[in-house]
Amino acid sequence: MRVMATNSWCVVLVLLCLYNLISFSQAHNNGFSVEIIHRDSPRSPLYRSMETKFERVANAVRRSINRAHHLRKYSISPNTAEAPVVAGQGEYLMIYSVGTPPFQLYGIIDTGSNIVWLQCQPCEQCYNQTTPIFDPSKSKSYKTLPCTSTTCQSVAGNSCDQNCEYSISYGDGSVSQGDLSVDTLTLGSTSGSSVQFPRTVLGCGHKNTGLFQGKTSGIVGLSGGPVSLITQLSSSIAGKFSYCLAPLFTESDSSSKLNFGDAAVVSGAGTVSTPIVPQADHIFYFLTLEALSVGNNRIEFGNSSSSDGEGNIIIDSGTTLTVLPDDMYSNLESAVADAVKLERVDDPNQQLSLCFKSTSDEPDVPVITAHFTGADVQLNPVNTFIQVADEIICLAFQASEDQAIFGNLAQQNLLVGYDLQKNTLSFKPTDCTKQ
């Protein structure tokens, strides 16, 4: 997302119990993990029981195409004051709590957003949130920030009346505006305890319009910007977080996990690491993809006319598909089509361009290797193909005129670790259903 003053990063965390609070120092020393829920999980507040599995797949692909379109507009003009993705269309959700006493909320994790904001009473103009809306007057730890504060000055799109105010405008025309404030943020951990972070900077939104929806209360920004959740927790988590995304659209109801601090260290057999390429706006996490291989057929990114060398691809949990420059995608599609001996068919949804008829739960398709700088990552069929209808599978890649994106399907069953002190990202093959 490009923000009218903010950035973001799409992932949503689900916090379970709110008992037995762990101290700030314990969180720093030991690390902790929280559950994250895909929006199409039966446990998600956005789950639609009347939809079929394949309708959910088609909707996820549609959201992915929409997100990539807005990211393209961002990459062309990164200094405009709007968020580069569609509001409320992150793929993962998180339960967290704000205030004293804690008030539980659902937030959408957004890798393109640089702020944690939520709907607040009194609502001047709020979207129809079907769960209770946070009332800051009932929190003993809530405080608005003055215009003179350093934090206020660090947030793009700030303005001042009596207090510091934020304003975020998204690529689809959605808007969130309100008071920049601080309050206690509580994250539930998978150990059954919770972790409190006092004086966390939050956007308390009194005017929120557009394509926000349902039970979700707002956005949890995970970018590298000055007031994202990751940046604010940085001193207590030593700049480390990781996640393990369980396979989507399966019969399993396995959850995924987001880890912080020492719990987020990725190491051991099979671990490979690549540099995170710093960007001035800190909105997304950029890597350098050198090539993709289908068997012995190596397809160079550098042959693409839109390659800019270092930092040529975003890693994004909020995009389902992996997006490549047009010519690289064309070469990849040709290589995969040559390697797969299944009958070629059309996508009934007319969204993806390379599809095959397959009656097997384990289709005979090649492993695709992503060659990042210093890190070769093997992508198995669960990472590269998606079932779109009965007996039809499609290549889960998409062509784009500009911005390349390493999406969440490609990251399934990989432990993906971010070390923002060393500016490295690590991958480790992992059965994420057993984490």
N, C-alpha and C positions, 0 to 999 in steps of 0.2 A: 504494500500500500504506500502510496505516497501521501503524505499528510499535508494538510494545509498548515501543517506545522509539525509533522510527525512521521514516523516511519513504522515499519512493522515486520513481523515475521510470522507467518501462519502456522499452529500446533495448538491443541487445546488440552489442558490438564484437568484431570478429575481428582478432587481431594475427597478422601473418604471420611474417616471419623475425625471429630474435633475434640478428643479427650487428651489428657496427659501431655500437656504442652512441653515440647523440647525447647531448651533454651537456645538463644541465638548462637552462643559459643559451641554448643553441642552440634548444631547444624553445620557450623564451620568445620569442626574437627572430624565428624563422622560422616557427614553427607546424609542425604535422605532421598527417597524416591516417592513419586506420586503417580497415580493411575491417570491415564489419558484415554478418552473415549472417542472413537470415530463417530461422526455425526450420523452414520447409517447403522450403528449398532442398536440392537433392541433396547439397550440401556440408555440411549441418548434421548434427551428431551426433544430432539428434532426428528426422531424416528417416526416414519409413517407406516403403520402396520398394513395399510391397504395397498401399498406399493409392492410389486414383485421384485425379486432380486435383480432382474434385468432392467427394470425401470430405474432402480437405484444406480446401477452401473451407468446407464445412459445419462442420468442426471449428473453423476460425478464427472463423466467425460465432458458434458456441456459446461459445467462449472470450470473445469480445467481449461477448456478452450477460451471461455470468457476471461478468466484470470490472465491467461497468456496474452490475450489481446490488450488488456489494460497495462500489463507489464511492458509490452512493446511501446505503447504510447509514453510510458515513463522513461524508458531507455532513450527515446528520441529527445525528450525534453525534461530532464530530471530536476529542473529548478522551479517548475510550476508548483503552486501551493495546493496540491491535492494528493490524496492517497492513490497509489498506482493500481490498486486492485478493487474488486467489488466488495462493498461493505457486507459483513456478515456471512461471507462465503468461505471461511476457513474450513478445513476438513476435520479438525479435532477440537474437542471440548474439554473444559476443566471446571471442576467445582472448587471454589475457593470461598473464603469468608473475609468480610471487611468489618471493622469497628469493634467497639467494646460495649456490650457483649458482642461476640461474633455473629454476623448476619450472613447466611449462606447464599451464594450466587452461582449461576452458570456463566462462564465466559467463553468466547470463541478465541482460540489461540490463532494469532495472525502473524505470520513471519514478515509481513510487510508493514507492521505498525510499531510505532515507537512510544506507545503510551498504554497504560492500563486505564480504561475508562468504563464507567457503569452509569446506568440511569439512576437519577436521584430525585427524591422529593424535595421541594415541590416541583412538579412538572409544568413548565411553561408550555411545552409541546413535546410529548413523548410518544414513541411508537407503542403498540399494544403488547406490552410485556405481560404474559399470563401468569408469571410468578410474582411474589411481592417485590416492590421496588424499595431500594435502600433509602432510609430516612436519616440523614446525617445528624439531625438534631437529637437523635436517640443514642448516638455513640459518644461515649465519654472521651474518646481519644481523637475525635475528628477535629481538624483545624484547617481553615483556608490559608493559602499562602499570600503574603503581601506582594505588591508589585515590585518592591525593591529587592526581593530575595534573588539569590543567584540562580536558584532552580527556575524561577519564573523567566529569567532572562535567557536560560538555556533552551527553552521550549519554543520551537518555531510556531508562528501563528498566535503568539500570546498577545493579549491586550489587557487594558486596565480600566476598571471602574473604581470600585472601592477595594476590590481584591484582584488577584491575578486570574485571568480567564484564558481558557484554551479554546481553539476552534479547529476542527478537523473536517475537511471536505474530501469525500471519496470520488473515485473515478466514475461511479454510476450516479452521482448527484446526491448521495446520502450525506448527512451532516451530523456531527455531534459537537455541541458547545456547552460550556459550563464553567465551574470553578475549578482551578487547579488547587489541590488540597493534599493533606497528608492524613493518614489513618493507619491503624494496625491491620496488616494483611496476614491472614492465617491460611497456611497450606496444610492439608491433611497428608500424612505419609502412609505408605503401604505397610508400615510396621504397626499401624493402629494408633500411633501418636500423631501429634500435630506440631507444626513449627510456626512460631509467630515472628513477624518482622515489623517492629514499630516504625512509625513515621515513614511509611511507604508513600511515594508520590502517586496520586490518583487523579484522574479527571472525573469530577462529579457532574455528570451531564444533566442539565435541566431542559435542553432543547435537542432532541435527537429524532431525525426524520429520515425516511428513505426505506431501504430494503432490509432493515433489521427485522427480527422475527421472534415470535413465540416466547419460550421460557428463557431464552438467553438474555443476559443483562447488559452485554456490551462486549468489548474487545480486550484481550490480554496480549499486549505487544511483546514479542520476543526478539526484536531486532537488536542491533548494537547501538542504538541511539541513546541519548543522555538520560531519559526517564523510562526506558523499557524495563520490563521485569528483570531481565537478565542483567542489565547494567546496574540496576539498583541492588540486586543481590550479590553483585560481583565480589565484594570484600568478604562476604560470609561463605561463598562457594568457591573461592579462589579462581574465579573466572571459568569454571568447568561445569558443563551440563552435557547430558547425553540422552538418547531415547532409543527405544527398540520397538518398531512398529510391527504388530502381528498382521498376518495376511488378511486382506479385506475380502468381503463378499463370499465368505465361506460359511459352512454350517457351524463352525466353531464360534463360541462367544468369548474368545480370549481377549483380554484387554491388553493395551500397550502401556509402557512405562516411560516416564520422564524422570531422569536422575540428576541430582545436584551435588557439587562438591566432590568429596572423596568417593562417593557412590557412583560418580559419573566417569571415573577413570576407565579408559578402554585400553587393555593390554593383553598380552598372552599370545598363544599360537594363532596365526592367521591375521593378526592385526596389521593394517597398513595405514600410512598417514600421508596427508597432502597439505600444503600451505593454504590457509585462508588468506585471500588477497585483500588487503585493506582498501576501503572505499571512503571517499570524503564524507558522504552523507550517512554512512553506517546503517542504511536501511536493510540491505540483504547481505547474505553471506556468499561471497563469490569464490569459486574454485577455478582451476585451470584444467580443462579437459583436452588432452592432446589427441586422443583418437578413440574409436570403438573398433572392436574386432569381432567378426563372425567367423569362427574357426580360424583359418590362416589368412583370411581377408581383412586387412587392416584399413580402416577408413579414417583418414586424418581430418581433424577439425581445422587444421591450418590451411587446408585447401579451400575452406569456405571464404567467400568474399566478405562475410560479416564478422570474421574472426578478428579480434583485437589483441591477440596474444594472451597475456596473463589476465586472469579474472574474467574468463569468457563464458562462464555458466553459473547460474544461481542454484544453490541447493535449497529446496523449498518443500516443507511438509504440507503446505496449503494447496499445492497443485498435484493432481492425480497422475497425469501423464508426464512423460519426459519429452521436452520440447527441444528441437534441434533446428539449426539454420536449414533453409530449403534444400540446398545442394547436398549437405551432409545427410539429411533425412532421405533424400532420393537415393543416394548411394547405399545407405543402410537398408532401405526397403528392398532394393535390387538384390543385395547380398543375402538377405533373409529369404526372399522369394526363391532364390536359386538353391538355398540350402534345405528348405522345407519341402518334403515330397507329398504333402497332403493336398487334397483338392482345394483350389482357390475359389472363394465365394465372396459375395458382397456383404458389407455390414448392413443389416436390416434397418439400422438407425441412421445410416448415411453419415456417420461421424468419423470413422476410421477407415483408412484406405487399403490396408493389407490384412485380409481375413482368410481363414481356412476352415474347412469342415473337419471336426475332430470328435470322435466318440469316446476318446480315452480321457481319464482323469489326469494322466501324465502324458501329454502329447509329445511327439517326437520333434522337438524344435531345438535349435542350437543354443548353446550358452553364448551370451554376448558379454564381452569383457570391456569395461570402461577403463580407459587408461588415463588416470589423472596424473599430474606431476608427482612422481615418487610413489604412486599407489595404483596397482592394478586391482580392480574390483570385479569379481565374477558375478554376472547377473543371470540367475536361473529363470526358468519359465514363469515362476510366480512373480518375478520382477519385470518381465518383458512382454507377457501376453495376458489378455483379460478376456473372460468369457462374456460375450454380449448377448447371446441367445442360446437356446438348446442346440448343442453340437456345432456352435460357431465360436471360434476364438479369433482375436485380432491383436496385431502388434500394438502395444501400448505406448507408442511414440507418436509425435505430432510435428509437422513442419511449421516453421514460423519465419516471418520475414526478418526477425531481429533477435530478441532476447532468448537465449538458451536457458532451459530450466531442468534440473535433475529432480524429478517429482517423487511423490511418496510411494508409488508402486515399486519404483526402482530401489527404494530404501527398505522394503519389507524384508524381515528376517536378517537384518544387519543391525548390529549395535553401532550407532553413529554418535561419536563423541566430539564435542567442541572444547578446545582449550584456548580461551581468548587471551591468556597471558602469553602463550607461545605462538598464537595465531596458527594453530594446526587443527585439522579435522581428521579423525580416525574412523576406519571401518573395520568391523570384525564380524565374520559370518556367525550368526546366532539363531537358534530356534526361539523366536520372540514369544511364542505361545507358552514357553516354560520359564520365562523370566519372572 
